[in-house]
């Protein structure tokens, strides 16, 4: 049965349905910019920090497919996706509020597990929400709106501790966490919850077209077993372009995790010259490092608007390779920078790379996949994001101790440089990818695929928006 076409939504309606993503990204931004420093404040040595981040990829790998399958089978007073938005937001807000009051590494790591699981519960159904609500012709606009929310949320979250410090907030909690970070997390808890509540109460959802069939499917045996079998079959038949992109993705995301885990501590130690994680100089360095992250988020949003035109004028591979080079060179340049303001330029380069990472691999991939299996392959593509993060969490500690020694203050800088090298190698490997170019996919084929494919979302533990939709020729 062909799905009934969805009515076109106004810009205000698309804003309402995407606004919750600002809160989700606010939570992610606070976590990414501050948790490594929080761990160091609580006594973790630099070589132990990667292992303490293991919560993120594991929760994403486990929670997202489960929540996707459950939300596909849910219908109630709040609809299909909104119950998960709300549940995740409540749990994540509690974790965000309590996180900066942590008195031990164990408490902080446990709260990070809860926070990551909760954010994934909220985030995972948002992409499906766009597919549920928007006609095919408006989905690109819907994901651009999500990208806007990502840019705004990340920028505000990254700048907030610095802003509190500029407003005169000083001092630390009893366990050594700066009050500027504590208040930022607690403001973030409120922003997360209020933004998601806005989406929950200003939007509606379409009920299943055949409620009787929907109820039968919920009672049927359509759970984890068939899902795993479908994934296994798809892995065996993975298109060549996807295999080639997988290698690029593995190196790209390994480089990004080097940056996310170590850039802020590297700024505190290398640029500000801090030697003690409990010192005021270290606090200022951490605040500035988080503030610089706001520049890559802002750059990402601006550049993302230009990428389609640039890809049309050159090629998607050229744009992606050049963008990754910008990010790689930017991270390598950190070793030469000792001025905190010049450091902002590095995040412009990273922002260019991030804008392409959010879109070009998925655009290239979408033209290589059978439309009727778009969902499952996009979900499998997520593995090549999660695997590098798990690899980073399990191996960066031993690598750090073996190559740089225990408690080496330059360890964060060395890993930032490794991240830059990974991005440059990934850029070189883009040339090996076969890009079949644009192709038309009938809308009714994709609508049927949305109905029959198991929901596996190509979003990692990091917020990575992509439409999963092939571009239509004009």
Secondary structure, 3 states (H helix, E strand, C coil): CCCCCCCCCCHHHHHHHHHHHHHHHHHHHHHHHHHHHHHHHCCCCHHHHHHHCHHHHHHHHHHHHHHHHHHHCCCECCECCHHHHHHHHHHHHHHHHHHCCCCCHHHHHHHHHHHHHHHHHHHHHHHHHHHHHCCHHHHHHHHHHHHHHHHHHHHHHHHHHHHHHHCCCCCECCCCCEHHHHHHHHHHHHHHHHHHHHHHHHCCCCCCCCHHHHHHHHHCCCCHHHHHHHHHHHHHCCCHHHHHHHHHHHHHHHHHHHHHHHHHHHHHHHHCCCCCCCCHHHHHHHHHHHHHHHHHHHHHHHHHHHHHHHHHHCCHHHHHHHHHHHHHHHHHHHHHCCCCCCHHHHHHHHHHHHHHHCCHHHHHHHCCCCHHHHHHHHHHHCHHHHHHHHHHHHHHHHHHHHHHCCCCCCHHHHHHHHHHHHHHHHHHHHHHCCCCCCCCCCHHHHHHHHHHCCCCCCCCCCCCCCCCCCCCCC
